[in-house]
Amino acid sequence: MLEIIFSPRSLAVVGASPDPERLGHVVLKNIVVNGYAGHIYPIHPTATVVLDLPAYPSITALPEIPDLVVIVIPPQHVLPVVEECGKKGVKGLVVITAGFKEVGGEGKELERLLLAKVREYGMRMIGPNCLGIIDTVSDLNVSFAGMMPLSGEIALMSQSGAMCTAILDWSRAQGIGFSRFVSLGNKADVDEVALLHAWNRDPHSKVILAYLEGITDGPGFIAAAREVTQQTPVIAIKSGTTAAGTRAASSHTGSLAGSEAAYEAAFSQSGILRARTMNELFDLAMIFSYQPLIQGNRVAIVTNAGGPGILATDAVERSGLKMASFTPETLTFLRANLPVTANIFNPIDIIGDARSDRYRIGLEAALADPNVDAAIILLTPQARSDLIETCLVIIELSRTYGKPVATSFMGGYSLGPSLEMLSVNKIPNYTFPERAVQSLSSMVQYSTWRQRPAPTYRSFDVDKERVRKLFSSVRESGRVELGEIEAREVIDAYGMRLPQSRLASSPDEAAKIAAEIGFPVVMKISSPDILHKSDIGGVKVGVSDASSARDTYELIEYRARKYSPGARIWGVLVQEMVRTGREMLVGVTRDPQFGPLVAVGMGGIYVEVLKDLAFRLAPISELEVSEQLRSIRTYPLLRGVRGEQPADIAAIEETVLRVSQLVTDFPEIVEMDINPLVVHNQGEGAIVLDARIILK
Amino acid sequence: MLEIIFSPRSLAVVGASPDPERLGHVVLKNIVVNGYAGHIYPIHPTATVVLDLPAYPSITALPEIPDLVVIVIPPQHVLPVVEECGKKGVKGLVVITAGFKEVGGEGKELERLLLAKVREYGMRMIGPNCLGIIDTVSDLNVSFAGMMPLSGEIALMSQSGAMCTAILDWSRAQGIGFSRFVSLGNKADVDEVALLHAWNRDPHSKVILAYLEGITDGPGFIAAAREVTQQTPVIAIKSGTTAAGTRAASSHTGSLAGSEAAYEAAFSQSGILRARTMNELFDLAMIFSYQPLIQGNRVAIVTNAGGPGILATDAVERSGLKMASFTPETLTFLRANLPVTANIFNPIDIIGDARSDRYRIGLEAALADPNVDAAIILLTPQARSDLIETCLVIIELSRTYGKPVATSFMGGYSLGPSLEMLSVNKIPNYTFPERAVQSLSSMVQYSTWRQRPAPTYRSFDVDKERVRKLFSSVRESGRVELGEIEAREVIDAYGMRLPQSRLASSPDEAAKIAAEIGFPVVMKISSPDILHKSDIGGVKVGVSDASSARDTYELIEYRARKYSPGARIWGVLVQEMVRTGREMLVGVTRDPQFGPLVAVGMGGIYVEVLKDLAFRLAPISELEVSEQLRSIRTYPLLRGVRGEQPADIAAIEETVLRVSQLVTDFPEIVEMDINPLVVHNQGEGAIVLDARIILK
């Protein structure tokens, strides 16, 4: 897929001017000088030769139909050319020209027309408003970038062209290479989802990097990423995550930035590794593209200096990796072959006067040990250090044992040729030890993701039809918010437990219902117009006899009329008083890009103060809900501390899954809260005490 | 102070061999070739000339008494030389020789003798077991390092010699320079405290960096750092903070690594900035040594590309800085002078084709704006970029306006000379924007620290004598743990409130006391041998009448005898039942390096689950206790949420300060817990319900 763009047999450049100052000339030159082997056709209204190539006045005038047409002409001329391409049967486009959606107004309309044309003729298009694309596998540089990237096994997509330029420039200096390098621009047609599909199982790319500002099709993105990450790690940096960043992003590309929680959930549910900084993005890119995937989390460290060894050990513990415990054989071997002053326990300290032979002893012992999954080699340059020989040892042993290794040769001035040697031989080197550790830790995270079973989804037997009818009647009555009784009906239709509850429309009826349910009861005003019932004194708990029930009815109704004049009042709800339990909250908001985002956490004041909620996007799998619940900080309280009985965790999970099914079935639910969900002890279930539902 | 070591007028090198392979030769050569201007005397038993300098057989044979003597001979010969130095009146020593404390056993004893000698003659000594010292101000390189650092305004001390080597090597490549560069080695005499004092108000050092593994004198370190950080920022990286890291540290230097919480508290209470990684250490070192101190937290960003602008904006928000809001004048100026496609709001986007003139417009407008405290300049190299001219603009404007600036020129390959130009002109440049932001954020943190008023300590009128006597009697009885009644006495003597409470020694007496206190009461077994009274059913709350009081006495006593046979039982404590309130915990542990560490946090199950405790080292100042309490996550619960009354925060603070005074007065208290401290509403005080105290 998309080969027509990345590996075209022939291409034309519309706007390929003979004037070296023009962008079209620069793009053509990049194609020519970087060794593209297919036919290249410059298109120019008047020139007959450009860069020694015969030029043509139009696509129609060409001797063959090119696979790819690159467009670098003013925006007002783009549509007719695309129309011509479509008619002639061209299938691939790269539109570098700017002046479309990003300028708003007319540009937006122009882009809509452009996309319609592309779709009409079944073409695929990169851009508009992009730097172009570079493919080192087919030696194709269709861009106005100032240089060609080195060849490598990293595929990169970026929504920012300037970020492409910066990365290109920086990566050359670092010796980091790419297989594909794509500036997405306005991504009118080909977007991150299309590229993920195109790069799935790409034999030339061991890792995919994405610089994202906003995502157009959230669910499509998750589905594509979930598939791709089964074979290939995807590392993303998402900018525009803070309020101010989002404002900056909007002024920049006009793409919706999406809520931070939704992106976190999307990345976690699709196995995407998130880099927090550009440095981290490339730290990870290096280890994933250079080294085999890690199979466990036990790390050995070999060092010629104590201090860096301690730094690295600290970092291992903090990052959730484990310091490997060596087998007795390994220890015996190390004891026999290293000087007595060496430390043979992990970290292996081979002492400052170590040469490559001692690095061989330490590293080979570590890599051969079945208790070791990866090794980090630290080196501070000392008088006796033989850097090149040490590199050779590391390169040889890493290939022999097939376990990932990373190095931290600490220094710069006297390391020069050794750093290049490591880079060329695909040993990721980090200036300081902490980043080597962090990168291995992300590898473990990805490796764990790959080993997860395929997601399974529970489907509950629910009364969908009843909810559909209810929603219709709510809409017909011109409301978007459900009243309490309606919300209860939805909860009931989706199989969640509710306290017994009936509506009373007079004090006497309230007393009668309460007697039937059994004292004590809770009484609440019932009105579609009063959202926060407690705030106006519209809720009373522990009503203990018939006389109080009558008084309470009157009081609550009086308050409702007084504090919410004009509110429709349906009566007073008389409810079973549920015995106490842990109070949880299950909430839903609808993210504009990713759809329903389901939150779970402890209810009550702790939600506000601790903000201890975990989010997942619906539909939620069985494994995901389990992880979701376990990721809240107060989870130990559910398991029970100090001899308390554990809470019915299965009942909480089931509630979340039923809510997930509900909001997936009904996209018109834009907001929903179950608060509190009273959770009893293990095996005793959970009861929804109150619920709010708001429709679109 | 320590000028004798860092700026000696003359020096001798004991062990200065003519053999270029010997360490003594390397050290002498470093002194000679790096331009030291004072007299240099090689000392060697047989050679008469070393490196063209006349050599002498001993210190005694020298024509003058050198300020500094450097010792590079085998450990067994060190003591006699030091004795000779002392007798001749030498005052400064650098002992490079290894084989002392770090090898254990005899080495440890040798170091003890060495230090005794040094003290006896009033000398000061760096080492033993170190790389040496380098001082670029006096062109002094007394070390076996492979190179001289660049000159700069960063003073560095490191407990790891290898880290020194690595930093030296790396800093040369980065263009980062130092004023003083010290390998502390075993720091038998001169340690981090002595160096902090020595470098206080050093006109050549704008920032002090410390690589720490362990600290010998915690309180001394805090006192010194507190003083120094009033003038000079101190940035520390502390390794050996995790359990595994600590083990690695012990095998490395034998220094105690100290608890993580104690270090955090020590750094926070003395204004030290903590770097988490080596990268961060130098990120901060650059901005502090290159730029003026920031005066507020409002940042302007000038960029020629949208993507990096968003990244930087996100980072600003996350780091607690603020994006500056420009004045109307600034906006008018920018609107009038930048192209219409530019973004004139912060971040100022001057668009990809910007040259230095547009950087001047954007940056000058930002720096001149009174709402801006610092500026970050982002540049991705584009076709029209004029890097050198842009550097000149930045250098000029940063000097004119005196506000700190940082740059992120993103790239590498085509940036070469511009990066060097920035570095030479003291503009800190960061590969990617996030690190520039993080560095400014640390500057704000330090600037805030400098503006703090001097700490004030409350001294409460307490009955110290009563506690002293009580502790004596506890020790005389051969115990270390106080019984409950004893602990109550201590709490009372230090002016903290307790519930009414009396000891009953029979069921009838219990009933009588309970009636006098007023029902309901709490009853607890009283025994010096039973620590966790609840666990054995030794506590009963809500005892509501005389008959229950009698029953409870019998039951509790029975359980205590059954579950803790052999425990001494003093009777049953009958206590006033305190009305409920927020339950807090105030605890103390004694850190081996830093002394008493006082914790405060919510009590009950939340301590265990959320680990929401804040720590400070005693003695705690009024401002510190206030910050301590505000730094716990559950602090909003104390202020009151959802219309609750606020808790008596002043009473909690006072309790912490009284505990701080107690544990400062009595260093023999190694552990103490007030749990729970029941805190009532504002103005209503707090009551200690239970306390444990353990003595050394």
Contacts between the chains, C-beta under 8 A, distances in Angstrom:
chain1	res1	chain2	res2	distance
A	26	B	383	7.7
A	103	B	341	7.8
A	144	B	383	7.4
A	146	B	381	7.2
A	146	B	383	6.7
A	146	B	414	6.6
A	147	B	413	6.5
A	147	B	414	7.5
A	158	B	307	7.4
A	159	B	307	7.2
A	160	B	305	6.8
A	160	B	306	6.2
A	160	B	307	2.7
A	160	B	308	7.6
A	161	B	305	7.9
A	161	B	307	7.9
A	161	B	352	7.8
A	162	B	304	7.2
A	162	B	305	2.8
A	162	B	306	6.7
A	162	B	307	5.3
A	162	B	308	6.5
A	162	B	352	6.2
A	162	B	380	4.3
A	162	B	382	7.4
A	163	B	305	7.2
A	163	B	307	4.1
A	163	B	308	6.6
A	163	B	380	7.2
A	163	B	410	8.0
A	165	B	305	7.8
A	165	B	380	5.1
A	165	B	381	6.4
A	165	B	382	6.4
A	165	B	411	7.4
A	166	B	305	7.5
A	166	B	308	6.9
A	166	B	380	4.0
A	166	B	381	7.2
A	166	B	410	3.5
A	166	B	411	5.1
A	167	B	410	7.9
A	168	B	411	7.7
A	168	B	413	7.9
A	169	B	380	7.8
A	169	B	381	5.5
A	169	B	410	7.4
A	169	B	411	3.0
A	169	B	412	5.8
A	169	B	413	4.8
A	169	B	414	5.4
A	169	B	415	6.8
A	170	B	410	6.4
A	170	B	411	4.9
A	170	B	412	4.4
A	170	B	413	7.3
A	170	B	431	6.8
A	171	B	412	7.7
A	172	B	412	6.5
A	172	B	413	3.8
A	173	B	411	7.6
A	173	B	412	2.7
A	173	B	413	4.8
A	173	B	415	8.0
A	174	B	412	6.5
A	211	B	307	6.8
A	213	B	307	7.1
A	213	B	310	6.5
A	237	B	311	7.8
A	239	B	307	6.8
A	239	B	310	4.4
A	239	B	311	4.8
A	239	B	314	5.7
A	240	B	310	5.0
A	240	B	314	6.6
A	241	B	314	5.4
A	242	B	313	7.0
A	242	B	314	4.8
A	242	B	316	8.0
A	242	B	317	3.5
A	242	B	318	6.1
A	243	B	317	6.6
A	244	B	313	4.9
A	244	B	314	7.5
A	244	B	316	6.7
A	244	B	317	4.8
A	244	B	323	4.9
A	245	B	310	5.3
A	245	B	311	7.8
A	245	B	313	4.5
A	245	B	314	3.6
A	245	B	317	6.3
A	247	B	313	7.8
A	248	B	306	7.6
A	248	B	309	5.6
A	248	B	310	4.7
A	248	B	313	4.4
A	248	B	347	5.6
A	249	B	306	7.9
A	249	B	310	4.9
A	251	B	306	7.9
A	251	B	343	5.2
A	251	B	345	7.2
A	251	B	349	7.6
A	252	B	306	3.4
A	252	B	307	7.3
A	252	B	309	7.0
A	252	B	310	6.3
A	252	B	343	7.7
A	252	B	349	7.2
A	253	B	306	6.8
A	276	B	434	7.6
A	277	B	315	8.0
A	277	B	432	6.1
A	277	B	434	4.3
A	277	B	435	7.2
A	278	B	311	7.1
A	278	B	410	8.0
A	278	B	431	7.5
A	278	B	432	3.7
A	278	B	433	7.7
A	278	B	434	6.9
A	279	B	279	7.9
A	279	B	431	6.8
A	279	B	432	5.6
A	279	B	434	7.5
A	279	B	435	7.2
A	304	B	162	7.2
A	305	B	160	6.7
A	305	B	161	7.8
A	305	B	162	2.8
A	305	B	163	7.2
A	305	B	165	7.8
A	305	B	166	7.5
A	306	B	160	6.2
A	306	B	162	6.7
A	306	B	248	7.5
A	306	B	249	7.8
A	306	B	251	7.8
A	306	B	252	3.4
A	306	B	253	6.8
A	307	B	158	7.4
A	307	B	159	7.1
A	307	B	160	2.7
A	307	B	161	7.9
A	307	B	162	5.3
A	307	B	163	4.2
A	307	B	211	6.9
A	307	B	213	7.1
A	307	B	239	6.8
A	307	B	252	7.3
A	308	B	160	7.6
A	308	B	162	6.5
A	308	B	163	6.6
A	308	B	166	6.9
A	309	B	248	5.6
A	309	B	252	7.0
A	310	B	213	6.5
A	310	B	239	4.4
A	310	B	240	5.0
A	310	B	245	5.3
A	310	B	248	4.7
A	310	B	249	4.9
A	310	B	252	6.3
A	311	B	237	7.8
A	311	B	239	4.8
A	311	B	245	7.8
A	311	B	278	7.1
A	313	B	242	7.0
A	313	B	244	5.0
A	313	B	245	4.5
A	313	B	247	7.8
A	313	B	248	4.4
A	314	B	239	5.7
A	314	B	240	6.6
A	314	B	241	5.4
A	314	B	242	4.8
A	314	B	244	7.5
A	314	B	245	3.6
A	316	B	242	8.0
A	316	B	244	6.7
A	317	B	242	3.5
A	317	B	243	6.6
A	317	B	244	4.8
A	317	B	245	6.3
A	318	B	242	6.1
A	323	B	244	4.9
A	341	B	103	7.7
A	343	B	251	5.1
A	343	B	252	7.7
A	345	B	251	7.2
A	347	B	248	5.6
A	349	B	251	7.5
A	349	B	252	7.2
A	352	B	161	7.8
A	352	B	162	6.2
A	380	B	162	4.3
A	380	B	163	7.2
A	380	B	165	5.0
A	380	B	166	4.0
A	380	B	169	7.8
A	381	B	146	7.2
A	381	B	165	6.4
A	381	B	166	7.2
A	381	B	169	5.5
A	382	B	162	7.4
A	382	B	165	6.4
A	383	B	26	7.7
A	383	B	144	7.3
A	383	B	146	6.6
A	410	B	163	8.0
A	410	B	166	3.5
A	410	B	167	8.0
A	410	B	169	7.4
A	410	B	170	6.4
A	410	B	278	7.9
A	411	B	165	7.4
A	411	B	166	5.1
A	411	B	168	7.7
A	411	B	169	3.0
A	411	B	170	4.9
A	411	B	173	7.5
A	412	B	169	5.8
A	412	B	170	4.3
A	412	B	171	7.7
A	412	B	172	6.5
A	412	B	173	2.7
A	412	B	174	6.4
A	413	B	147	6.5
A	413	B	168	7.9
A	413	B	169	4.8
A	413	B	170	7.3
A	413	B	172	3.8
A	413	B	173	4.8
A	414	B	146	6.6
A	414	B	147	7.5
A	414	B	169	5.4
A	415	B	169	6.8
A	415	B	173	8.0
A	431	B	170	6.7
A	431	B	278	7.5
A	431	B	279	6.7
A	432	B	277	6.1
A	432	B	278	3.7
A	432	B	279	5.6
A	433	B	278	7.8
A	434	B	276	7.6
A	434	B	277	4.3
A	434	B	278	6.9
A	434	B	279	7.6
A	435	B	277	7.2
A	435	B	279	7.2
A	605	B	637	6.5
A	605	B	641	5.1
A	605	B	642	6.3
A	608	B	636	7.4
A	608	B	641	5.9
A	608	B	642	7.8
A	609	B	633	7.3
A	609	B	634	6.0
A	609	B	636	4.6
A	609	B	637	5.6
A	609	B	641	6.2
A	610	B	610	7.4
A	610	B	633	6.1
A	610	B	634	7.1
A	633	B	609	7.2
A	633	B	610	6.1
A	634	B	609	6.0
A	634	B	610	7.1
A	636	B	608	7.4
A	636	B	609	4.6
A	637	B	605	6.4
A	637	B	609	5.5
A	641	B	605	5.0
A	641	B	608	5.8
A	641	B	609	6.2
A	642	B	605	6.3
A	642	B	608	7.7
